[in-house]
Amino acid sequence: MTAAPPAESGHTDPGGGRARRRAVAILAGIALVSLVTDLVTKHLALAALTDREPVRILGGLVYLSLTRNSGAAWSIGSDYTWVFPLITIGVVGWIVFMALRLRSLPWAISLGLVLGGALGNLVDRIFRAPAPFHGHVVDMVSVFGPYGEYFPVFNVADSSLFCGVVLAVLLEVTGRQRDGRRLGRDGAPVDAGATENADQRERA
């Protein structure tokens, strides 16, 4: 009878464990900071930039230019605004599912950024004009031009999403798993022994 791989036995951990609780706490904290920062900056943008010409800063590298976007980047999909909240709800559900076995701090940071960014724009879609689930997202940062000529106008939520996704891609490329393992090019864990010992110390 073939014995089960030791890496798997070290990651069953039905009780959760401190590593998972710490990772989930970091995920939730980063998501909360991202969400609150996004909501505050949108409030300030609406108060300071409404009915105002774009504000030029950093020598024209960045402009503060208030826009309300009914679609995605460059208003793509603006006729199907209702689709974006459904996609976002699906993303949030996936992140919650991933958190059930999350033990990796880098993945916690990545997923926290994605969750915070997704929730920030979801609030706009649900609660802002013109109607629930058809709301327009508030954007205010433009680079290389005042009206998004070269790059889409974006907000803090978009930045969080972008950084979170880029980090997730890097983690996948380097073989880092959400349960804390790291896989080599052959798909086998490269630190199975160390991970198993850490699990044993944690349960002791």
MDAnalysis code that builds the backbone (N, CA, C; Angstrom):
import MDAnalysis as mda
import numpy as np

u = mda.Universe.empty(612, n_residues=204, atom_resindex=np.repeat(np.arange(204), 3), trajectory=True)
u.add_TopologyAttr("name", ["N", "CA", "C"] * 204)
u.add_TopologyAttr("resid", np.arange(1, 205))
u.add_TopologyAttr("resname", ["MET", "THR", "ALA", "ALA", "PRO", "PRO", "ALA", "GLU", "SER", "GLY", "HIS", "THR", "ASP", "PRO", "GLY", "GLY", "GLY", "ARG", "ALA", "ARG", "ARG", "ARG", "ALA", "VAL", "ALA", "ILE", "LEU", "ALA", "GLY", "ILE", "ALA", "LEU", "VAL", "SER", "LEU", "VAL", "THR", "ASP", "LEU", "VAL", "THR", "LYS", "HIS", "LEU", "ALA", "LEU", "ALA", "ALA", "LEU", "THR", "ASP", "ARG", "GLU", "PRO", "VAL", "ARG", "ILE", "LEU", "GLY", "GLY", "LEU", "VAL", "TYR", "LEU", "SER", "LEU", "THR", "ARG", "ASN", "SER", "GLY", "ALA", "ALA", "TRP", "SER", "ILE", "GLY", "SER", "ASP", "TYR", "THR", "TRP", "VAL", "PHE", "PRO", "LEU", "ILE", "THR", "ILE", "GLY", "VAL", "VAL", "GLY", "TRP", "ILE", "VAL", "PHE", "MET", "ALA", "LEU", "ARG", "LEU", "ARG", "SER", "LEU", "PRO", "TRP", "ALA", "ILE", "SER", "LEU", "GLY", "LEU", "VAL", "LEU", "GLY", "GLY", "ALA", "LEU", "GLY", "ASN", "LEU", "VAL", "ASP", "ARG", "ILE", "PHE", "ARG", "ALA", "PRO", "ALA", "PRO", "PHE", "HIS", "GLY", "HIS", "VAL", "VAL", "ASP", "MET", "VAL", "SER", "VAL", "PHE", "GLY", "PRO", "TYR", "GLY", "GLU", "TYR", "PHE", "PRO", "VAL", "PHE", "ASN", "VAL", "ALA", "ASP", "SER", "SER", "LEU", "PHE", "CYS", "GLY", "VAL", "VAL", "LEU", "ALA", "VAL", "LEU", "LEU", "GLU", "VAL", "THR", "GLY", "ARG", "GLN", "ARG", "ASP", "GLY", "ARG", "ARG", "LEU", "GLY", "ARG", "ASP", "GLY", "ALA", "PRO", "VAL", "ASP", "ALA", "GLY", "ALA", "THR", "GLU", "ASN", "ALA", "ASP", "GLN", "ARG", "GLU", "ARG", "ALA"])
u.atoms.positions = np.array([
    [0.855, -1.192, 0.000],
    [0.000, 0.000, 0.000],
    [0.891, 1.244, 0.000],
    [0.590, 2.183, -0.861],
    [1.406, 3.382, -1.005],
    [1.065, 4.385, 0.072],
    [2.077, 4.890, 0.740],
    [1.847, 5.867, 1.801],
    [1.500, 7.222, 1.203],
    [0.674, 7.973, 1.934],
    [0.293, 9.300, 1.469],
    [1.481, 10.238, 1.570],
    [1.597, 11.211, 0.667],
    [2.703, 12.161, 0.707],
    [2.706, 12.917, 2.026],
    [3.881, 13.099, 2.626],
    [3.933, 13.776, 3.915],
    [3.424, 15.203, 3.884],
    [3.526, 15.863, 2.717],
    [3.078, 17.255, 2.648],
    [1.591, 17.355, 2.900],
    [0.855, 16.344, 2.425],
    [-0.579, 16.408, 2.614],
    [-0.948, 16.238, 4.074],
    [-0.259, 15.257, 4.763],
    [-0.582, 15.034, 6.154],
    [-0.275, 16.254, 7.003],
    [0.654, 17.063, 6.558],
    [0.997, 18.252, 7.306],
    [0.072, 19.410, 7.077],
    [-0.913, 19.247, 6.192],
    [-1.771, 20.382, 5.864],
    [-3.246, 20.065, 6.044],
    [-3.579, 18.931, 6.677],
    [-4.989, 18.669, 6.925],
    [-5.517, 19.644, 7.961],
    [-4.879, 19.696, 9.109],
    [-5.125, 20.694, 10.143],
    [-6.595, 21.043, 10.298],
    [-7.469, 20.090, 10.672],
    [-8.896, 20.356, 10.719],
    [-9.276, 21.453, 11.689],
    [-8.442, 21.733, 12.721],
    [-8.778, 22.756, 13.691],
    [-8.433, 24.170, 13.264],
    [-7.798, 24.335, 12.158],
    [-7.449, 25.668, 11.680],
    [-6.002, 25.992, 11.986],
    [-5.696, 26.414, 13.223],
    [-4.321, 26.712, 13.608],
    [-4.011, 28.185, 13.576],
    [-2.943, 28.516, 14.296],
    [-2.553, 29.926, 14.392],
    [-2.147, 30.515, 13.056],
    [-1.485, 29.719, 12.205],
    [-1.042, 30.253, 10.908],
    [-2.228, 30.685, 10.063],
    [-3.280, 29.876, 10.066],
    [-4.463, 30.237, 9.268],
    [-5.168, 31.452, 9.858],
    [-5.283, 31.490, 11.188],
    [-5.950, 32.631, 11.812],
    [-5.184, 33.923, 11.548],
    [-3.856, 33.836, 11.605],
    [-3.042, 35.020, 11.342],
    [-3.198, 35.475, 9.892],
    [-3.189, 34.529, 8.968],
    [-3.328, 34.882, 7.551],
    [-4.693, 35.507, 7.275],
    [-5.746, 34.939, 7.850],
    [-7.088, 35.474, 7.635],
    [-7.209, 36.864, 8.253],
    [-6.585, 37.070, 9.423],
    [-6.627, 38.387, 10.058],
    [-5.932, 39.430, 9.190],
    [-4.794, 39.063, 8.603],
    [-4.080, 39.987, 7.715],
    [-4.915, 40.276, 6.475],
    [-5.511, 39.241, 5.902],
    [-6.380, 39.435, 4.740],
    [-7.492, 40.422, 5.060],
    [-8.180, 40.200, 6.187],
    [-9.306, 41.060, 6.553],
    [-8.834, 42.481, 6.845],
    [-7.687, 42.614, 7.530],
    [-7.184, 43.944, 7.848],
    [-6.816, 44.745, 6.619],
    [-6.126, 44.100, 5.673],
    [-5.746, 44.796, 4.445],
    [-6.976, 45.153, 3.627],
    [-7.938, 44.249, 3.559],
    [-9.169, 44.538, 2.830],
    [-9.903, 45.725, 3.446],
    [-9.952, 45.781, 4.786],
    [-10.645, 46.877, 5.461],
    [-9.948, 48.209, 5.209],
    [-8.615, 48.219, 5.321],
    [-7.868, 49.461, 5.070],
    [-8.060, 49.928, 3.636],
    [-7.995, 48.998, 2.703],
    [-8.188, 49.345, 1.297],
    [-9.585, 49.905, 1.052],
    [-10.597, 49.254, 1.632],
    [-11.979, 49.695, 1.436],
    [-12.205, 51.083, 2.024],
    [-11.764, 51.295, 3.263],
    [-11.974, 52.589, 3.911],
    [-11.227, 53.696, 3.162],
    [-9.983, 53.427, 2.755],
    [-9.216, 54.426, 2.009],
    [-9.912, 54.786, 0.705],
    [-10.455, 53.780, 0.033],
    [-11.159, 54.024, -1.223],
    [-12.397, 54.890, -1.000],
    [-13.185, 54.561, 0.014],
    [-14.409, 55.322, 0.273],
    [-14.089, 56.764, 0.664],
    [-13.046, 56.952, 1.481],
    [-12.686, 58.299, 1.910],
    [-12.188, 59.128, 0.732],
    [-11.325, 58.565, -0.107],
    [-10.799, 59.325, -1.245],
    [-11.900, 59.652, -2.257],
    [-12.860, 58.759, -2.420],
    [-13.982, 59.061, -3.312],
    [-14.823, 60.198, -2.757],
    [-15.054, 60.183, -1.437],
    [-15.805, 61.273, -0.811],
    [-15.083, 62.603, -0.995],
    [-13.773, 62.614, -0.767],
    [-13.002, 63.844, -0.926],
    [-12.991, 64.314, -2.378],
    [-12.902, 63.364, -3.312],
    [-12.903, 63.731, -4.732],
    [-14.227, 64.369, -5.131],
    [-15.322, 63.791, -4.663],
    [-16.627, 64.363, -4.985],
    [-16.782, 65.752, -4.389],
    [-16.230, 65.961, -3.197],
    [-16.357, 67.261, -2.547],
    [-15.462, 68.321, -3.188],
    [-14.276, 67.924, -3.653],
    [-13.298, 68.905, -4.118],
    [-13.212, 69.046, -5.630],
    [-13.621, 68.028, -6.371],
    [-13.386, 68.041, -7.817],
    [-14.651, 68.170, -8.658],
    [-15.815, 68.132, -8.042],
    [-17.062, 68.253, -8.807],
    [-17.132, 69.617, -9.495],
    [-17.460, 69.597, -10.780],
    [-17.586, 70.820, -11.586],
    [-16.293, 71.636, -11.581],
    [-15.182, 70.927, -11.621],
    [-13.884, 71.602, -11.618],
    [-12.986, 70.999, -12.677],
    [-12.143, 71.835, -13.267],
    [-11.190, 71.357, -14.256],
    [-10.165, 70.432, -13.584],
    [-9.568, 69.490, -14.344],
    [-8.572, 68.591, -13.758],
    [-7.440, 69.343, -13.070],
    [-7.012, 68.814, -11.931],
    [-5.928, 69.424, -11.156],
    [-4.612, 68.758, -11.562],
    [-3.659, 69.556, -12.006],
    [-2.373, 69.048, -12.486],
    [-1.374, 68.983, -11.334],
    [-0.777, 67.813, -11.111],
    [0.221, 67.658, -10.060],
    [1.415, 66.871, -10.605],
    [2.517, 66.939, -9.884],
    [3.757, 66.246, -10.272],
    [4.180, 66.599, -11.697],
    [4.058, 67.883, -12.016],
    [4.499, 68.358, -13.318],
    [3.702, 67.823, -14.494],
    [2.481, 67.411, -14.258],
    [1.653, 66.873, -15.330],
    [1.703, 65.368, -15.469],
    [2.502, 64.705, -14.619],
    [2.531, 63.244, -14.652],
    [1.212, 62.665, -14.176],
    [0.597, 63.333, -13.196],
    [-0.669, 62.877, -12.619],
    [-1.655, 64.040, -12.629],
    [-2.909, 63.724, -12.924],
    [-3.998, 64.684, -12.843],
    [-5.093, 64.119, -11.948],
    [-5.726, 64.984, -11.182],
    [-6.921, 64.616, -10.432],
    [-8.116, 65.079, -11.245],
    [-8.836, 64.116, -11.781],
    [-9.910, 64.407, -12.730],
    [-11.111, 63.534, -12.399],
    [-12.181, 64.134, -11.894],
    [-13.346, 63.375, -11.448],
    [-14.148, 62.838, -12.626],
    [-14.374, 61.526, -12.628],
    [-15.232, 60.904, -13.632],
    [-16.124, 59.877, -12.944],
    [-17.222, 59.575, -13.580],
    [-18.128, 58.526, -13.099],
    [-18.244, 57.481, -14.206],
    [-17.753, 56.304, -13.914],
    [-17.595, 55.263, -14.924],
    [-18.670, 54.191, -14.758],
    [-19.446, 53.982, -15.798],
    [-20.499, 52.970, -15.746],
    [-20.003, 51.598, -16.172],
    [-18.773, 51.534, -16.725],
    [-18.247, 50.258, -17.196],
    [-16.936, 49.913, -16.531],
    [-16.089, 49.217, -17.278],
    [-14.756, 48.872, -16.783],
    [-13.781, 49.937, -17.287],
    [-12.505, 49.581, -17.451],
    [-11.507, 50.528, -17.931],
    [-11.928, 51.094, -19.285],
    [-11.713, 52.433, -19.446],
    [-12.138, 53.140, -20.659],
    [-13.618, 52.932, -20.953],
    [-14.419, 52.739, -19.895],
    [-15.880, 52.591, -20.010],
    [-16.293, 51.379, -20.833],
    [-15.423, 50.379, -20.924],
    [-15.780, 49.145, -21.627],
    [-16.932, 48.460, -20.885],
    [-17.938, 48.024, -21.640],
    [-19.081, 47.343, -21.031],
    [-20.047, 48.272, -20.337],
    [-20.059, 49.557, -20.716],
    [-20.916, 50.529, -20.032],
    [-22.400, 50.243, -20.217],
    [-22.760, 49.470, -21.232],
    [-24.164, 49.123, -21.442],
    [-24.594, 47.918, -20.618],
    [-23.660, 47.322, -19.900],
    [-23.972, 46.125, -19.105],
    [-23.476, 46.311, -17.666],
    [-23.804, 47.468, -17.100],
    [-23.330, 47.793, -15.756],
    [-23.736, 46.749, -14.732],
    [-24.918, 46.180, -14.882],
    [-25.440, 45.227, -13.900],
    [-24.592, 43.961, -13.803],
    [-23.795, 43.679, -14.846],
    [-22.966, 42.472, -14.832],
    [-21.832, 42.588, -13.828],
    [-21.265, 43.784, -13.687],
    [-20.076, 43.953, -12.853],
    [-20.315, 43.641, -11.375],
    [-21.455, 44.045, -10.777],
    [-21.683, 43.638, -9.384],
    [-21.772, 42.125, -9.217],
    [-22.351, 41.429, -10.190],
    [-22.464, 39.972, -10.096],
    [-21.087, 39.323, -10.152],
    [-20.225, 39.829, -11.038],
    [-18.858, 39.310, -11.116],
    [-18.127, 39.556, -9.803],
    [-18.295, 40.749, -9.252],
    [-17.615, 41.094, -8.007],
    [-18.085, 40.216, -6.861],
    [-19.374, 39.964, -6.775],
    [-19.898, 39.093, -5.723],
    [-19.301, 37.692, -5.855],
    [-19.144, 37.228, -7.093],
    [-18.501, 35.933, -7.314],
    [-17.058, 35.928, -6.852],
    [-16.336, 37.023, -7.114],
    [-14.937, 37.132, -6.677],
    [-14.847, 37.130, -5.152],
    [-15.741, 37.864, -4.502],
    [-15.743, 37.911, -3.037],
    [-16.016, 36.523, -2.462],
    [-16.977, 35.810, -3.050],
    [-17.264, 34.455, -2.597],
    [-16.072, 33.530, -2.765],
    [-15.348, 33.676, -3.865],
    [-14.160, 32.842, -4.102],
    [-13.085, 33.127, -3.068],
    [-12.890, 34.399, -2.729],
    [-11.871, 34.751, -1.739],
    [-12.245, 34.190, -0.373],
    [-13.512, 34.268, -0.001],
    [-13.957, 33.699, 1.275],
    [-13.695, 32.196, 1.299],
    [-13.954, 31.532, 0.189],
    [-13.690, 30.088, 0.103],
    [-12.196, 29.807, 0.244],
    [-11.362, 30.606, -0.412],
    [-9.917, 30.418, -0.324],
    [-9.407, 30.621, 1.103],
    [-10.060, 31.520, 1.844],
    [-9.622, 31.811, 3.205],
    [-9.794, 30.627, 4.139],
    [-10.603, 29.638, 3.761],
    [-10.846, 28.492, 4.633],
    [-9.581, 27.674, 4.870],
    [-8.642, 27.699, 3.927],
    [-7.384, 26.970, 4.110],
    [-6.164, 27.851, 3.892],
    [-6.365, 29.144, 4.026],
    [-5.278, 30.097, 3.800],
    [-4.287, 30.058, 4.953],
    [-2.999, 29.896, 4.623],
    [-1.936, 29.891, 5.631],
    [-0.736, 30.733, 5.199],
    [-0.757, 31.230, 3.988],
    [0.363, 31.978, 3.427],
    [0.156, 33.471, 3.636],
    [1.115, 34.146, 4.251],
    [1.009, 35.586, 4.464],
    [1.074, 36.375, 3.151],
    [1.965, 36.025, 2.200],
    [1.929, 36.740, 0.914],
    [0.581, 36.601, 0.204],
    [-0.008, 35.397, 0.262],
    [-1.322, 35.232, -0.351],
    [-2.383, 36.013, 0.407],
    [-2.231, 36.136, 1.720],
    [-3.183, 36.929, 2.500],
    [-3.148, 38.389, 2.064],
    [-1.939, 38.896, 1.808],
    [-1.810, 40.269, 1.331],
    [-2.458, 40.423, -0.041],
    [-2.162, 39.492, -0.930],
    [-2.725, 39.548, -2.284],
    [-4.246, 39.513, -2.263],
    [-4.794, 38.531, -1.559],
    [-6.249, 38.385, -1.526],
    [-6.912, 39.539, -0.779],
    [-6.228, 40.079, 0.239],
    [-6.775, 41.233, 0.940],
    [-6.881, 42.453, 0.039],
    [-5.860, 42.680, -0.780],
    [-5.906, 43.792, -1.736],
    [-7.027, 43.606, -2.747],
    [-7.156, 42.392, -3.261],
    [-8.218, 42.130, -4.240],
    [-9.594, 42.293, -3.600],
    [-9.751, 41.764, -2.388],
    [-11.050, 41.862, -1.712],
    [-11.414, 43.311, -1.418],
    [-10.462, 44.077, -0.876],
    [-10.744, 45.478, -0.585],
    [-11.095, 46.270, -1.830],
    [-10.342, 46.049, -2.917],
    [-10.635, 46.748, -4.154],
    [-11.979, 46.360, -4.744],
    [-12.273, 45.074, -4.699],
    [-13.559, 44.607, -5.230],
    [-14.727, 45.192, -4.447],
    [-14.610, 45.209, -3.129],
    [-15.685, 45.756, -2.302],
    [-15.840, 47.262, -2.505],
    [-14.716, 47.972, -2.687],
    [-14.796, 49.414, -2.901],
    [-15.620, 49.774, -4.122],
    [-15.359, 49.108, -5.228],
    [-16.146, 49.386, -6.436],
    [-17.547, 48.795, -6.360],
    [-17.711, 47.695, -5.601],
    [-19.044, 47.112, -5.448],
    [-19.971, 48.079, -4.711],
    [-19.454, 48.794, -3.724],
    [-20.263, 49.788, -3.011],
    [-20.794, 50.823, -3.984],
    [-19.943, 51.275, -4.905],
    [-20.397, 52.238, -5.919],
    [-21.475, 51.640, -6.799],
    [-21.258, 50.410, -7.250],
    [-22.224, 49.777, -8.161],
    [-23.601, 49.633, -7.511],
    [-23.617, 49.372, -6.218],
    [-24.888, 49.107, -5.544],
    [-25.569, 50.385, -5.070],
    [-24.787, 51.340, -4.539],
    [-25.399, 52.463, -3.833],
    [-25.358, 53.796, -4.565],
    [-24.551, 53.939, -5.571],
    [-24.491, 55.244, -6.237],
    [-25.487, 55.332, -7.387],
    [-25.705, 56.570, -7.836],
    [-26.607, 56.820, -8.956],
    [-26.041, 56.169, -10.220],
    [-26.933, 55.801, -11.156],
    [-28.350, 56.184, -11.215],
    [-29.314, 55.213, -10.531],
    [-28.877, 53.970, -10.215],
    [-29.799, 53.016, -9.619],
    [-29.002, 51.882, -8.985],
    [-29.613, 51.185, -8.019],
    [-28.916, 50.043, -7.411],
    [-28.486, 49.014, -8.459],
    [-27.278, 48.506, -8.349],
    [-26.658, 47.557, -9.273],
    [-26.397, 48.162, -10.648],
    [-26.666, 49.444, -10.805],
    [-26.341, 50.161, -12.038],
    [-25.524, 51.415, -11.726],
    [-25.010, 51.511, -10.498],
    [-24.280, 52.698, -10.088],
    [-22.979, 52.888, -10.841],
    [-22.581, 54.141, -10.973],
    [-21.341, 54.484, -11.670],
    [-20.210, 54.613, -10.657],
    [-19.064, 54.041, -10.990],
    [-17.898, 54.064, -10.105],
    [-17.221, 55.433, -10.184],
    [-16.846, 55.953, -9.026],
    [-16.153, 57.240, -8.963],
    [-14.653, 57.013, -9.167],
    [-14.109, 57.605, -10.217],
    [-12.677, 57.564, -10.500],
    [-12.133, 58.978, -10.428],
    [-10.823, 59.090, -10.101],
    [-10.306, 60.455, -9.955],
    [-8.824, 60.632, -10.287],
    [-8.106, 59.573, -10.571],
    [-6.668, 59.690, -10.831],
    [-6.392, 59.355, -12.289],
    [-5.722, 60.268, -12.973],
    [-5.359, 60.067, -14.370],
    [-3.863, 60.320, -14.525],
    [-3.182, 59.472, -15.273],
    [-1.750, 59.652, -15.500],
    [-1.483, 59.943, -16.985],
    [-0.502, 60.802, -17.218],
    [-0.044, 61.183, -18.565],
    [-1.064, 62.015, -19.337],
    [-2.153, 62.375, -18.732],
    [-3.157, 63.185, -19.406],
    [-4.333, 63.436, -18.485],
    [-5.033, 64.563, -18.641],
    [-6.101, 64.926, -17.699],
    [-7.379, 64.116, -17.836],
    [-7.576, 63.444, -18.972],
    [-8.849, 62.760, -19.190],
    [-8.679, 61.283, -19.547],
    [-7.594, 60.682, -19.134],
    [-7.402, 59.264, -19.397],
    [-7.106, 58.953, -20.844],
    [-6.392, 59.849, -21.519],
    [-6.104, 59.627, -22.934],
    [-5.207, 58.415, -23.159],
    [-4.265, 58.189, -22.244],
    [-3.276, 57.131, -22.449],
    [-3.434, 55.968, -21.478],
    [-4.119, 56.209, -20.375],
    [-4.293, 55.188, -19.347],
    [-5.623, 55.450, -18.670],
    [-6.381, 54.410, -18.332],
    [-7.713, 54.642, -17.752],
    [-7.647, 55.452, -16.461],
    [-8.628, 56.326, -16.268],
    [-8.779, 57.023, -14.997],
    [-9.152, 55.980, -13.938],
    [-8.528, 56.048, -12.781],
    [-8.725, 54.983, -11.799],
    [-8.898, 55.555, -10.399],
    [-9.106, 54.659, -9.431],
    [-9.278, 55.046, -8.032],
    [-8.455, 54.111, -7.149],
    [-8.585, 54.258, -5.834],
    [-7.823, 53.429, -4.903],
    [-8.224, 51.963, -5.031],
    [-9.514, 51.695, -5.227],
    [-9.973, 50.310, -5.376],
    [-9.321, 49.643, -6.580],
    [-9.239, 50.366, -7.692],
    [-8.589, 49.819, -8.886],
    [-7.116, 49.525, -8.616],
    [-6.451, 50.428, -7.897],
    [-5.037, 50.219, -7.574],
    [-4.854, 48.981, -6.709],
    [-5.733, 48.795, -5.721],
    [-5.657, 47.623, -4.857],
    [-5.852, 46.349, -5.664],
    [-6.847, 46.356, -6.545],
    [-7.090, 45.191, -7.392],
    [-5.876, 44.872, -8.254],
    [-5.321, 45.886, -8.879],
    [-4.169, 45.683, -9.763],
    [-2.985, 45.107, -8.991],
    [-2.654, 45.717, -7.854],
    [-1.511, 45.242, -7.072],
    [-1.749, 43.830, -6.554],
    [-2.984, 43.546, -6.119],
    [-3.300, 42.213, -5.624],
    [-3.186, 41.151, -6.698],
    [-3.655, 41.452, -7.886],
    [-3.600, 40.490, -8.990],
    [-2.153, 40.266, -9.427],
    [-1.365, 41.349, -9.530],
    [0.039, 41.200, -9.912],
    [0.780, 40.343, -8.893],
    [0.537, 40.577, -7.603],
    [1.179, 39.767, -6.570],
    [0.743, 38.315, -6.669],
    [-0.536, 38.076, -6.953],
    [-1.025, 36.697, -7.091],
    [-0.328, 35.978, -8.238],
    [-0.135, 36.680, -9.351],
    [0.554, 36.073, -10.497],
    [1.990, 35.716, -10.123],
    [2.671, 36.614, -9.426],
    [4.049, 36.343, -9.006],
    [4.117, 35.145, -8.059],
    [3.150, 35.039, -7.160],
    [3.124, 33.910, -6.229],
    [2.893, 32.601, -6.962],
    [2.007, 32.628, -7.950],
    [1.751, 31.420, -8.737],
    [2.993, 31.021, -9.527],
    [3.648, 31.998, -10.126],
    [4.828, 31.716, -10.947],
    [5.952, 31.119, -10.104],
    [6.079, 31.585, -8.867],
    [7.144, 31.091, -7.996],
    [6.735, 29.849, -7.207],
    [5.543, 29.323, -7.474],
    [5.114, 28.066, -6.861],
    [4.624, 28.175, -5.438],
    [4.311, 29.360, -4.979],
    [3.839, 29.526, -3.607],
    [2.338, 29.250, -3.534],
    [1.970, 28.361, -2.625],
    [0.595, 27.914, -2.502],
    [-0.121, 28.651, -1.371],
    [-1.443, 28.700, -1.451],
    [-2.228, 29.401, -0.440],
    [-2.198, 28.707, 0.917],
    [-1.864, 27.403, 0.936],
    [-1.786, 26.692, 2.209],
    [-0.392, 26.767, 2.824],
    [0.496, 27.573, 2.250],
    [1.811, 27.787, 2.826],
    [2.925, 26.990, 2.183],
    [2.589, 26.023, 1.343],
    [3.631, 25.236, 0.688],
    [4.244, 26.009, -0.480],
    [5.413, 25.511, -0.899],
    [6.030, 26.032, -2.111],
    [6.391, 24.862, -3.001],
    [5.938, 24.899, -4.252],
    [6.158, 23.809, -5.182],
    [7.340, 24.111, -6.097],
    [8.105, 23.061, -6.409],
    [9.195, 23.185, -7.361],
    [8.689, 23.060, -8.787],
    [9.599, 23.069, -9.726],
    [9.212, 22.976, -11.142],
    [8.566, 21.644, -11.474],
    [8.889, 20.604, -10.687],
    [8.285, 19.299, -10.926],
    [6.946, 19.137, -10.232],
    [6.488, 20.170, -9.562],
    [5.209, 20.125, -8.880],
    [5.265, 19.543, -7.488],
    [6.435, 19.130, -7.038],
    [6.586, 18.561, -5.697],
    [6.942, 19.665, -4.710],
    [6.445, 19.565, -3.469],
    [6.784, 20.573, -2.455],
    [8.286, 20.607, -2.199],
    [8.849, 21.804, -2.151],
    [10.291, 21.930, -1.921],
    [10.619, 22.100, -0.446],
    [9.595, 22.331, 0.370],
    [9.842, 22.534, 1.792],
    [8.896, 21.700, 2.636],
    [8.570, 20.518, 2.145],
    [7.585, 19.693, 2.843],
    [8.039, 19.346, 4.249],
    [9.319, 19.011, 4.405],
    [9.810, 18.622, 5.716],
    [9.721, 19.761, 6.711],
    [10.139, 20.946, 6.277],
    [10.107, 22.097, 7.172],
    [8.679, 22.473, 7.542],
    [7.772, 22.378, 6.554],
    [6.379, 22.713, 6.817],
    [5.763, 21.737, 7.796],
    [6.068, 20.438, 7.621],
    [5.516, 19.433, 8.519],
    [6.024, 19.645, 9.939],
    [7.309, 19.956, 10.098],
    [7.853, 20.206, 11.424],
    [7.194, 21.421, 12.068],
    [6.949, 22.462, 11.253],
    [6.291, 23.660, 11.781],
    [4.882, 23.340, 12.250],
    [4.175, 22.486, 11.483],
    [2.830, 22.095, 11.883],
    [2.855, 21.329, 13.190],
    [3.842, 20.442, 13.349],
    [3.932, 19.654, 14.570],
    [4.211, 20.551, 15.773],
    [5.086, 21.571, 15.589],
    [5.363, 22.502, 16.682],
    [4.119, 23.309, 17.031],
    [3.335, 23.673, 15.993],
    [2.139, 24.470, 16.216],
    [1.091, 23.703, 17.013],
    [0.993, 22.388, 16.731],
    [-0.016, 21.579, 17.431],
    [0.441, 21.176, 18.829],
    [1.757, 21.302, 19.091],
    [2.279, 20.883, 20.402],
    [1.833, 21.830, 21.519],
])
